[in-house]
Amino acid sequence: MTHLARAVVWCAAALIAMPGVASAQQRTLDSVKQRGQLVCGVNVGLAGFSAQDDKGVWTGLDADYCRAIAAAVLGDGNKVRYVATTTKERFTALQSRELDVLARNTTWTLQRDSAQGLSFIGVNYYDGQGFIVKKSANVKSAKELAGATVCVQSGTTTELNLADFFRSNKLEYKTLVFEKSDEALKAYQADRCDSYTTDVSGLYSVRLQMAKPADHVVLPDIISKEPLGPAVRQDDGQWFTIVKWVHFALLNAEEAGVTKANVDQMLNSQVPDVRRLLGKEGDFGKGLGLDNDWAYRIIKHVGNYGEIFDRHVGPDSRLNIPRGRNALYTQGGLHYAPPIR
């Protein structure tokens, strides 16, 4: 064998071994199709994002993202196996291939996006860390918590944010740290601490679980950036692109006015953006390894992003959280999706 031939063989072997090449990229999509089911990691129970109802059905914004992915890939949003993951085990479950995707109110950070081998596909909920206190304490701002004891969950971005806030404001405080969020919440309700801190969306959710929600107040202070979104492994570029464009399709559908109720009617639309979104024009499923009607299937099953938001955390839900920064950019929010073209 010549030196040139040896070099060709060596390069081919190296390419095969590299993550991100075609054979590796096909792996997750192929395994999901062969299995006939998407395995989606979610929170063990967070109202508005992922929680089981009294019939055992998973509901919430993140749960619907799982359905959207299944609808795009398998043609049926019900073909999902939900895996409840704790804060401690969520990343290991994804890294060890127990999950196809993690859709679990998880903050996108540099450490997670690099050293931990994850890739976040986008932000499906712009959040920030806050505090909840008893109404009887008559506290109006987190800056009035000097000397307070704060309950917090370990293994999250919350601990560092808490330390940064009190240090930057030159305030003394104490913490009670718990491995599980429900343990921290119970300690707060038992008056072992003056405040409980987590993402503001989580505070609205846990307040509903309390015996007297009106006795507790979510303070207006937002002390951090918490961009929450689904994550996949870094070794599969095609799967990353698919899940990313599921998210973008939900946003583009809302911007175009395509809803679960009118999506069939919109198949007859002459608007170019709508026709491309619904697979009536162009060949935009091919690059994803999907049929051209992949986005139609998503919208038919779960609606657009605004519909998902409204029914689970917005005005149609018990949480009744304003859209705020989670509105489309056309409405003063941060959500902005690239075009399908």
Secondary structure, DSSP 4 states (H G I P E B T S, - for coil): --HHHHHHHHHHHHHHHSTTSHHHHHHHHHHHHHHTSEEEEEESSBTTTBEE-TTS-EESHHHHHHHHHHHHHHS-TT-EEEEEE-TTTHHHHHHTTS-SEE-SS-B--HHHHTTT-EEE---SEEE-EEEEEEGGG---SGGG-TT-EEEEESSSTHHHHHHHHHHHTT---EEEEESSHHHHHHHHHTTSSSEEEEEHHHHHHHHHHSS-GGGEEE-S---S-EEE--EEETT-HHHHHHHHHHHHHHHHHHHHT--TTTHHHHTT---HHHHHHTTSSS-TTGGGTS-TTHHHHHHHHH--HHHHHHHHTSTTSSS----GGGSBGGGTSSB------
